[in-house]
Every structure is written in structure tokens, then in C-alpha cells.
């Protein structure tokens, strides 16, 4: 349990540092905007490239991943429907709402939790691949389609998305390096790995800064939306994943791994995307914070139920 707490600690501490930095004004005005752009355009692409270039795509081909993907897609679709038609969100914000309800923190939280609870990081590595190669392009395509006008302009934006969006471009580059079996020299990869080390801390600091710069408490509708989103993430996603495993005949350690990963909290990527595209980022921000605070309970319940 101490190892799991250690995995959660950086999220809480770095978010608090971001809040204090914004409150004190030590970084100046609009520092959250500048740091947010740095995270989206520079640091997070480095994270994705270094992760994917060392991850064989074949890891996706297992029944446990089919179970996890089923739970993610079902819950994401429910989250999208609620955001779009119940809470009347625009398409881009509904896509981020779906992401907030189903996109797990598979990297900085998932890996240490997987090692502690599951015994190794093999399954969580496949989860990273699925989220980056499947979910992220779907979300960003919806966001781009909604934020780039209509007609020819929208079509051009979508066609150029793989080269214009740094998140997708870095992901494609990492997959190509992995697929080709190329091992770039350290003189190329070491600077990128060093830069990648700033990705998660920067995103969490920006998230914390938003608690000060956008500190207005959520209204009734926003509280209800947040409640549904967190419930989908921490209750529905593990439950649907478990049921999918039973229906597909998956059990034992593979089902346990899928359900544990489904019970992880919302990744900060949802906030980063909303922040960069100047959407209402309060839902993903609050979903990240609330689900992270409550995830210890959901993970403990999963471990107890499936023991």
C-alpha cells in the first residue's frame, strides 16, 4: 500500500505547487497559458514518442486488452452522450467529457500501481498503446472538427491533423520507430527523454494553477456533471470491464489486470487538451483531481472483490 501511496503523492504535491505558484504570482501573469502550451507542443509529445518507440504494437493483441477496450469504449460512449445531450456540451467539450470518464492515468500512476498490484507492467504498457493510438486520435479529431469552422476549412484541418497536431505526430513517429525496429542513437534519444521528464510535472502544475485562475465553484449542473463523470470513471468502467470479461470468457490474472487498470483515475491529458484548445477545462480538471483522490478506494475495492 505504501508503494501505491507513493505513486499518488507526486500528483497531489505538484498540483499543490501549481496552485501556490499561481496564488503567489511568482511566475507572472498568464504563466499557466505559456506552461500549458509547453506541455502540449513540446513536453507531452516527447513523452509519447519515447513511450511508443520502445513499445511493440503486438502487445495490443491479447484478450485482456479486448476486455479493457470494451469497458473503455462503452463508458466513454455513455460519458459522451451525457455531456452532449444531457449537459448540452458542444462536440469538442463532449469529447473531452468522454475522455474524462474513461481515459485512465496509465503512465505516471498506472505503471507503479501495476507493478505493485499486478506484479509487472506488461498489461499497462498495452493500455498506454491503446489509449495513445486509438482513443487520443478519436478525441482530437472530434475536437478539431468542432473548433475549425466548417466545410473546406474543417476538412483541411482534419486531413492535416497527423502532421499539424504534435500529440498525434509524435505518436506516429514513435510507432514507426518501433515498427521498423530502429534503435536511434543515444545522442538523439537522450535529449528527448530528458525533455519527456518535464511532461507530467508541467501538466500537473498547470492543472494546479487553474485551481487559482479558475477557482469559481461549480454550479448545480456542473456538480452533477462532475459527479456522473467520476462515477463513470471509478465505478462504471471497472464494473463494465469485469462484465465484459465474464461475457468474453476471460478470467484469472488477465481479467484482474484489466479491471485494476479500468479503476485508475482520469489522466491529466484530458485537462491538457481542453486547456490547449481553450475549451471549458473545469470538468476535466475537477475530474482529474476528484478521481485521483477517490481512486485509492476504488482500487482497494477491486483488489478485495477479485482477491
DOLUMZA-331400 format. One record per residue (C-alpha): residue number from 1; residue in three letters; chain; x negated, y negated, z negated. Coordinates in Angstrom, 1 decimal, decimal comma. Each point is the difference from the previous one (the first is absolute). Layout:
<rec NUM 'ala' 'A' <X Y Z>>
...
This chain:
<rec 1 'unk' 'A' <0,0 0,0 0,0>>
<rec 2 'unk' 'A' <-2,9 -2,4 -0,7>>
<rec 3 'unk' 'A' <-1,2 0,4 3,5>>
<rec 4 'unk' 'A' <3,4 -0,9 1,4>>
<rec 5 'unk' 'A' <0,2 -3,0 -2,3>>
<rec 6 'unk' 'A' <-3,5 -1,0 1,3>>
<rec 7 'unk' 'A' <1,3 0,2 3,6>>
<rec 8 'unk' 'A' <2,9 -2,4 -0,9>>
<rec 9 'unk' 'A' <-2,1 -2,5 -1,9>>
<rec 10 'unk' 'A' <-1,6 -1,8 3,0>>
<rec 11 'unk' 'A' <3,4 -0,8 1,4>>
<rec 12 'unk' 'A' <1,2 -1,6 -3,2>>
<rec 13 'unk' 'A' <-3,3 -1,8 -0,8>>
<rec 14 'unk' 'A' <-0,5 -1,4 3,5>>
<rec 15 'unk' 'A' <3,6 -1,2 0,3>>
<rec 16 'unk' 'A' <-0,4 -1,8 -3,3>>
<rec 17 'unk' 'A' <-3,3 -1,6 1,2>>
<rec 18 'unk' 'A' <1,8 -1,2 3,1>>
<rec 19 'unk' 'A' <2,8 -1,5 -2,1>>
<rec 20 'unk' 'A' <-2,4 -1,8 -2,3>>
<rec 21 'unk' 'A' <-2,1 -1,3 2,9>>
<rec 22 'unk' 'A' <3,1 -1,5 1,6>>
<rec 23 'unk' 'A' <1,3 -1,4 -3,3>>
<rec 24 'unk' 'A' <-3,4 -1,7 -0,8>>
<rec 25 'unk' 'A' <-0,4 -1,3 3,5>>
<rec 26 'unk' 'A' <-3,7 1,0 0,0>>
<rec 27 'unk' 'A' <0,2 1,2 3,6>>
<rec 28 'unk' 'A' <1,7 -3,1 1,3>>
<rec 29 'unk' 'A' <3,3 -0,5 1,8>>
<rec 30 'unk' 'A' <1,2 2,6 2,5>>
<rec 31 'unk' 'A' <-2,7 2,4 -1,0>>
<rec 32 'unk' 'A' <2,6 2,8 0,1>>
<rec 33 'unk' 'A' <0,6 -0,7 3,7>>
<rec 34 'unk' 'A' <-3,7 0,1 0,8>>
<rec 35 'unk' 'A' <-0,7 3,1 -2,0>>
<rec 36 'unk' 'A' <3,2 1,6 1,5>>
<rec 37 'unk' 'A' <-1,4 -0,6 3,5>>
<rec 38 'unk' 'A' <-3,4 1,4 -1,0>>
<rec 39 'unk' 'A' <1,7 3,2 -1,3>>
<rec 40 'unk' 'A' <2,2 0,5 3,1>>
<rec 41 'unk' 'A' <-2,5 -1,0 2,7>>
<rec 42 'unk' 'A' <-3,3 1,1 -1,5>>
<rec 43 'unk' 'A' <-0,1 2,2 -3,1>>
<rec 44 'unk' 'A' <3,0 2,3 0,5>>
<rec 45 'unk' 'A' <-1,0 0,9 3,6>>
<rec 46 'unk' 'A' <-3,4 1,0 -1,4>>
<rec 47 'unk' 'A' <1,7 2,2 -2,6>>
<rec 48 'unk' 'A' <2,1 1,7 2,7>>
<rec 49 'unk' 'A' <-2,9 0,5 2,4>>
<rec 50 'unk' 'A' <-2,4 1,5 -2,5>>
<rec 51 'unk' 'A' <2,8 2,3 -1,4>>
<rec 52 'unk' 'A' <1,1 1,3 3,4>>
<rec 53 'unk' 'A' <-3,3 0,5 1,6>>
<rec 54 'unk' 'A' <-0,8 2,6 -2,6>>
<rec 55 'unk' 'A' <3,4 1,7 0,0>>
<rec 56 'unk' 'A' <0,7 2,8 2,5>>
<rec 57 'unk' 'A' <3,4 -0,4 1,6>>
<rec 58 'unk' 'A' <0,6 3,7 -0,4>>
<rec 59 'unk' 'A' <0,7 -0,6 -3,7>>
<rec 60 'unk' 'A' <3,5 -1,1 1,0>>
<rec 61 'unk' 'A' <0,9 3,5 1,3>>
<rec 62 'unk' 'A' <1,3 1,8 -3,1>>
<rec 63 'unk' 'A' <3,4 0,7 -1,4>>
<rec 64 'unk' 'A' <-0,5 -2,0 -3,1>>
<rec 65 'unk' 'A' <-0,5 -3,1 2,1>>
<rec 66 'unk' 'A' <3,3 0,8 1,8>>
<rec 67 'unk' 'A' <1,7 0,0 -3,4>>
<rec 68 'unk' 'A' <-1,6 -3,3 -1,0>>
<rec 69 'unk' 'A' <0,8 -1,6 3,3>>
<rec 70 'unk' 'A' <3,6 1,1 -0,2>>
<rec 71 'unk' 'A' <0,5 -1,5 -3,5>>
<rec 72 'unk' 'A' <-1,8 -3,2 1,2>>
<rec 73 'unk' 'A' <2,1 -0,5 3,1>>
<rec 74 'unk' 'A' <3,3 0,8 -1,6>>
<rec 75 'unk' 'A' <-0,6 -2,4 -2,9>>
<rec 76 'unk' 'A' <-1,5 -2,6 2,3>>
<rec 77 'unk' 'A' <3,1 0,1 2,2>>
<rec 78 'unk' 'A' <2,2 -0,5 -3,1>>
<rec 79 'unk' 'A' <-2,1 -2,9 -1,1>>
<rec 80 'unk' 'A' <0,2 -1,6 3,4>>
<rec 81 'unk' 'A' <3,8 0,5 0,2>>
<rec 82 'unk' 'A' <0,4 -1,6 -3,5>>
<rec 83 'unk' 'A' <-2,2 -3,0 0,8>>
<rec 84 'unk' 'A' <1,5 -0,6 3,4>>
<rec 85 'unk' 'A' <3,7 0,5 -0,5>>
<rec 86 'unk' 'A' <0,6 -0,2 -3,7>>
<rec 87 'unk' 'A' <-2,4 -2,8 -1,0>>
<rec 88 'unk' 'A' <0,2 -1,6 3,5>>
<rec 89 'unk' 'A' <-3,8 -0,2 0,6>>
<rec 90 'unk' 'A' <-1,3 -0,8 3,5>>
<rec 91 'unk' 'A' <-1,6 2,8 1,9>>
<rec 92 'unk' 'A' <-3,6 -0,8 -1,0>>
<rec 93 'unk' 'A' <0,9 -0,2 -3,7>>
<rec 94 'unk' 'A' <2,1 3,1 0,2>>
<rec 95 'unk' 'A' <-3,0 1,9 1,4>>
<rec 96 'unk' 'A' <-2,2 -1,3 -2,9>>
<rec 97 'unk' 'A' <2,9 1,0 -2,4>>
<rec 98 'unk' 'A' <-0,1 3,6 1,4>>
<rec 99 'unk' 'A' <-3,8 -0,1 -0,5>>
<rec 100 'unk' 'A' <0,4 -1,1 -3,6>>
<rec 101 'unk' 'A' <2,3 2,9 -0,6>>
<rec 102 'unk' 'A' <-2,0 2,7 1,6>>
<rec 103 'unk' 'A' <-3,7 -0,9 0,7>>
<rec 104 'unk' 'A' <-2,1 1,5 -2,8>>
<rec 105 'unk' 'A' <-3,2 -1,4 -1,5>>
<rec 106 'unk' 'A' <-2,1 2,8 1,5>>
<rec 107 'unk' 'A' <-3,4 -1,5 -0,1>>
<rec 108 'unk' 'A' <-1,2 -1,8 -3,2>>
<rec 109 'unk' 'A' <2,7 1,8 -2,2>>
<rec 110 'unk' 'A' <0,7 3,1 2,0>>
<rec 111 'unk' 'A' <-3,5 1,4 0,2>>
<rec 112 'unk' 'A' <-0,9 -0,1 -3,7>>
<rec 113 'unk' 'A' <3,5 1,2 -1,0>>
<rec 114 'unk' 'A' <-0,2 2,9 2,5>>
<rec 115 'unk' 'A' <-3,5 1,0 -1,3>>
<rec 116 'unk' 'A' <1,3 0,0 -3,6>>
<rec 117 'unk' 'A' <3,4 1,6 0,5>>
<rec 118 'unk' 'A' <-0,5 2,1 3,2>>
<rec 119 'unk' 'A' <-3,6 0,9 -0,4>>
<rec 120 'unk' 'A' <-1,2 -1,4 3,3>>
<rec 121 'unk' 'A' <0,7 -2,8 2,5>>
<rec 122 'unk' 'A' <0,7 2,1 3,1>>
<rec 123 'unk' 'A' <3,7 -0,6 0,1>>
<rec 124 'unk' 'A' <-0,1 -3,7 -0,8>>
<rec 125 'unk' 'A' <-2,5 -0,5 2,9>>
<rec 126 'unk' 'A' <2,7 1,4 2,3>>
<rec 127 'unk' 'A' <2,5 -2,4 -1,6>>
<rec 128 'unk' 'A' <-2,3 -2,9 0,8>>
<rec 129 'unk' 'A' <-0,1 1,1 3,7>>
<rec 130 'unk' 'A' <3,7 0,3 0,3>>
<rec 131 'unk' 'A' <0,7 -3,4 -1,5>>
<rec 132 'unk' 'A' <-2,6 -1,8 2,1>>
<rec 133 'unk' 'A' <0,6 1,8 3,3>>
<rec 134 'unk' 'A' <3,8 0,3 -0,2>>
<rec 135 'unk' 'A' <1,6 -2,3 -2,5>>
<rec 136 'unk' 'A' <-2,1 -3,1 0,4>>
<rec 137 'unk' 'A' <0,4 -0,3 3,8>>
<rec 138 'unk' 'A' <3,8 0,5 -0,4>>
<rec 139 'unk' 'A' <0,2 -2,7 -2,7>>
<rec 140 'unk' 'A' <-2,2 -2,5 1,9>>
<rec 141 'unk' 'A' <1,8 0,6 3,3>>
<rec 142 'unk' 'A' <3,3 -0,9 -1,7>>
<rec 143 'unk' 'A' <-1,6 -3,1 -1,6>>
<rec 144 'unk' 'A' <-1,6 -1,1 3,2>>
<rec 145 'unk' 'A' <3,3 0,5 1,9>>
<rec 146 'unk' 'A' <1,8 -2,2 -2,4>>
<rec 147 'unk' 'A' <-2,6 -2,8 -0,3>>
<rec 148 'unk' 'A' <-1,0 -0,5 3,6>>
<rec 149 'unk' 'A' <3,1 -1,5 1,6>>
<rec 150 'unk' 'A' <1,9 1,9 2,7>>
<rec 151 'unk' 'A' <-0,3 1,2 3,5>>
<rec 152 'unk' 'A' <-3,4 -0,1 1,7>>
<rec 153 'unk' 'A' <-1,8 -1,5 -2,9>>
<rec 154 'unk' 'A' <1,1 2,8 -2,3>>
<rec 155 'unk' 'A' <-0,9 2,7 2,6>>
<rec 156 'unk' 'A' <-3,5 -1,5 0,5>>
<rec 157 'unk' 'A' <-0,5 -0,1 -3,8>>
<rec 158 'unk' 'A' <1,0 3,6 -0,4>>
<rec 159 'unk' 'A' <-2,2 1,2 3,0>>
<rec 160 'unk' 'A' <-3,0 -1,8 -1,4>>
<rec 161 'unk' 'A' <0,6 1,1 -3,6>>
<rec 162 'unk' 'A' <-2,7 2,7 0,0>>
<rec 163 'unk' 'A' <-2,7 -2,5 0,9>>
<rec 164 'unk' 'A' <1,5 -3,2 -1,6>>
<rec 165 'unk' 'A' <0,8 1,4 -3,4>>
<rec 166 'unk' 'A' <-3,2 0,7 -2,1>>
<rec 167 'unk' 'A' <1,7 2,7 -2,1>>
<rec 168 'unk' 'A' <1,0 2,1 3,0>>
<rec 169 'unk' 'A' <-3,1 -0,8 2,0>>
<rec 170 'unk' 'A' <-2,2 1,2 -2,9>>
<rec 171 'unk' 'A' <2,1 3,1 -0,5>>
<rec 172 'unk' 'A' <-0,3 0,9 3,7>>
<rec 173 'unk' 'A' <-3,8 -0,5 -0,1>>
<rec 174 'unk' 'A' <-0,3 2,2 -3,1>>
<rec 175 'unk' 'A' <2,0 2,8 1,6>>
<rec 176 'unk' 'A' <-2,1 -0,2 3,2>>
<rec 177 'unk' 'A' <-3,2 0,3 -1,9>>
<rec 178 'unk' 'A' <1,3 3,0 -1,9>>
<rec 179 'unk' 'A' <1,5 1,7 3,1>>
<rec 180 'unk' 'A' <-3,3 -0,4 1,9>>
<rec 181 'unk' 'A' <-2,0 1,4 -2,9>>
<rec 182 'unk' 'A' <-2,3 -3,1 0,2>>
<rec 183 'unk' 'A' <-2,0 -0,9 -3,1>>
<rec 184 'unk' 'A' <-0,9 -3,7 0,3>>
<rec 185 'unk' 'A' <-3,4 -0,9 -1,5>>
<rec 186 'unk' 'A' <-0,1 -1,4 -3,5>>
<rec 187 'unk' 'A' <-1,1 -3,4 1,3>>
<rec 188 'unk' 'A' <3,5 -0,3 1,5>>
<rec 189 'unk' 'A' <2,1 1,7 -2,6>>
<rec 190 'unk' 'A' <-1,5 -1,2 -3,2>>
<rec 191 'unk' 'A' <0,9 -3,7 0,5>>
<rec 192 'unk' 'A' <3,6 1,1 0,8>>
<rec 193 'unk' 'A' <0,1 2,3 -3,1>>
<rec 194 'unk' 'A' <-1,2 -2,9 -2,1>>
<rec 195 'unk' 'A' <2,7 -2,3 1,5>>
<rec 196 'unk' 'A' <2,6 2,7 -0,6>>
<rec 197 'unk' 'A' <-0,8 -0,1 -3,7>>
<rec 198 'unk' 'A' <1,6 -3,4 -0,1>>
<rec 199 'unk' 'A' <3,3 1,1 1,6>>
<rec 200 'unk' 'A' <2,0 1,3 -2,9>>
<rec 201 'unk' 'A' <-1,3 -2,5 -2,6>>
<rec 202 'unk' 'A' <0,8 -3,0 2,3>>
<rec 203 'unk' 'A' <3,5 1,3 0,7>>
<rec 204 'unk' 'A' <0,7 0,5 -3,7>>
<rec 205 'unk' 'A' <-1,4 -3,5 -0,9>>
<rec 206 'unk' 'A' <2,2 -1,6 2,6>>
<rec 207 'unk' 'A' <3,0 2,0 -1,4>>
<rec 208 'unk' 'A' <-0,8 -1,4 -3,4>>
<rec 209 'unk' 'A' <-0,3 -3,5 1,3>>
<rec 210 'unk' 'A' <3,4 0,3 1,5>>
<rec 211 'unk' 'A' <1,4 0,5 -3,5>>
<rec 212 'unk' 'A' <-0,9 -3,5 -0,7>>
<rec 213 'unk' 'A' <0,6 -1,7 3,3>>
<rec 214 'unk' 'A' <3,4 1,7 0,5>>
<rec 215 'unk' 'A' <0,9 0,5 -3,6>>
<rec 216 'unk' 'A' <3,8 -0,6 0,2>>
<rec 217 'unk' 'A' <1,9 2,9 -1,6>>
<rec 218 'unk' 'A' <2,0 2,2 2,4>>
<rec 219 'unk' 'A' <3,7 -0,9 0,3>>
<rec 220 'unk' 'A' <2,7 2,6 -0,5>>
<rec 221 'unk' 'A' <-0,1 1,4 3,6>>
<rec 222 'unk' 'A' <-3,8 0,0 -0,1>>
<rec 223 'unk' 'A' <0,0 1,9 -3,3>>
<rec 224 'unk' 'A' <2,4 2,6 1,4>>
<rec 225 'unk' 'A' <-2,1 0,4 3,2>>
<rec 226 'unk' 'A' <-3,2 0,4 -2,1>>
<rec 227 'unk' 'A' <1,8 2,6 -2,2>>
<rec 228 'unk' 'A' <1,1 2,0 3,0>>
<rec 229 'unk' 'A' <-3,4 -0,2 1,5>>
<rec 230 'unk' 'A' <-1,9 1,2 -3,0>>
<rec 231 'unk' 'A' <2,6 2,8 -0,6>>
<rec 232 'unk' 'A' <-0,4 1,2 3,5>>
<rec 233 'unk' 'A' <-3,8 0,0 -0,4>>
<rec 234 'unk' 'A' <-0,4 1,7 -3,4>>
<rec 235 'unk' 'A' <3,2 2,1 -0,2>>
<rec 236 'unk' 'A' <1,4 0,7 3,5>>
<rec 237 'unk' 'A' <-3,2 0,5 1,9>>
<rec 238 'unk' 'A' <-1,4 2,7 -2,3>>
<rec 239 'unk' 'A' <3,5 1,6 -0,2>>
<rec 240 'unk' 'A' <0,6 0,1 3,7>>
<rec 241 'unk' 'A' <-3,6 1,3 0,6>>
<rec 242 'unk' 'A' <0,7 2,8 -2,5>>
<rec 243 'unk' 'A' <3,3 0,9 1,7>>
<rec 244 'unk' 'A' <-1,6 -0,1 3,4>>
<rec 245 'unk' 'A' <-2,7 2,4 -1,2>>
<rec 246 'unk' 'A' <2,6 2,4 -1,3>>
<rec 247 'unk' 'A' <2,0 -0,1 3,3>>
<rec 248 'unk' 'A' <-3,2 0,5 2,0>>
<rec 249 'unk' 'A' <-1,2 2,9 -2,1>>
<rec 250 'unk' 'A' <-3,0 -1,9 -1,4>>
<rec 251 'unk' 'A' <-0,9 0,7 -3,7>>
<rec 252 'unk' 'A' <-2,9 0,3 -2,4>>
<rec 253 'unk' 'A' <-2,9 -2,3 0,1>>
<rec 254 'unk' 'A' <0,8 -1,4 3,4>>
<rec 255 'unk' 'A' <3,5 -1,2 -1,1>>
<rec 256 'unk' 'A' <-1,4 -1,3 -3,3>>
<rec 257 'unk' 'A' <-2,6 -2,1 2,0>>
<rec 258 'unk' 'A' <2,7 -1,4 2,3>>
<rec 259 'unk' 'A' <2,3 -1,0 -2,9>>
<rec 260 'unk' 'A' <-2,8 -1,5 -2,1>>
<rec 261 'unk' 'A' <-1,1 -2,1 2,9>>
<rec 262 'unk' 'A' <3,6 -1,1 0,6>>
<rec 263 'unk' 'A' <0,2 -1,2 -3,6>>
<rec 264 'unk' 'A' <-2,9 -2,4 0,4>>
<rec 265 'unk' 'A' <1,0 -3,7 -0,1>>
<rec 266 'unk' 'A' <0,4 -2,5 2,8>>
<rec 267 'unk' 'A' <-3,3 -0,9 1,8>>
<rec 268 'unk' 'A' <-1,1 -3,7 0,0>>
<rec 269 'unk' 'A' <0,0 0,3 3,9>>
<rec 270 'unk' 'A' <3,7 -0,9 0,0>>
<rec 271 'unk' 'A' <-0,8 -3,3 -1,8>>
<rec 272 'unk' 'A' <-3,0 -0,7 2,3>>
<rec 273 'unk' 'A' <2,1 0,4 3,1>>
<rec 274 'unk' 'A' <2,9 -2,1 -1,3>>
<rec 275 'unk' 'A' <-2,4 -2,7 -1,2>>
<rec 276 'unk' 'A' <-1,9 -0,2 3,3>>
<rec 277 'unk' 'A' <3,1 -0,2 2,2>>
<rec 278 'unk' 'A' <1,5 -2,7 -2,3>>
<rec 279 'unk' 'A' <2,9 2,1 -0,9>>
<rec 280 'unk' 'A' <1,7 0,0 -3,4>>
<rec 281 'unk' 'A' <-2,6 1,9 -1,9>>
<rec 282 'unk' 'A' <1,6 0,0 -3,4>>
<rec 283 'unk' 'A' <1,7 3,5 0,4>>
<rec 284 'unk' 'A' <-3,2 1,8 1,0>>
<rec 285 'unk' 'A' <-2,0 -1,9 -2,6>>
<rec 286 'unk' 'A' <2,5 0,9 -2,8>>
<rec 287 'unk' 'A' <0,3 3,6 1,3>>
<rec 288 'unk' 'A' <-3,7 0,5 -0,2>>
<rec 289 'unk' 'A' <-0,2 -1,4 -3,5>>
<rec 290 'unk' 'A' <3,1 1,8 -1,4>>
<rec 291 'unk' 'A' <-0,6 3,3 1,6>>
<rec 292 'unk' 'A' <-3,6 0,0 -1,1>>
<rec 293 'unk' 'A' <1,1 -0,7 -3,6>>
<rec 294 'unk' 'A' <2,5 2,8 0,1>>
<rec 295 'unk' 'A' <-1,9 2,6 2,1>>
<rec 296 'unk' 'A' <-1,7 1,5 -3,0>>
<rec 297 'unk' 'A' <3,5 1,1 -1,1>>
<rec 298 'unk' 'A' <0,9 1,4 3,4>>
<rec 299 'unk' 'A' <-3,3 1,8 0,4>>
<rec 300 'unk' 'A' <0,3 1,5 -3,5>>
<rec 301 'unk' 'A' <3,5 1,2 0,7>>
<rec 302 'unk' 'A' <-1,0 1,6 3,3>>
<rec 303 'unk' 'A' <-2,9 1,8 -1,7>>
<rec 304 'unk' 'A' <2,3 1,2 -2,8>>
<rec 305 'unk' 'A' <2,8 1,1 2,3>>
<rec 306 'unk' 'A' <-2,2 1,9 2,4>>
<rec 307 'unk' 'A' <-2,4 1,5 -2,6>>
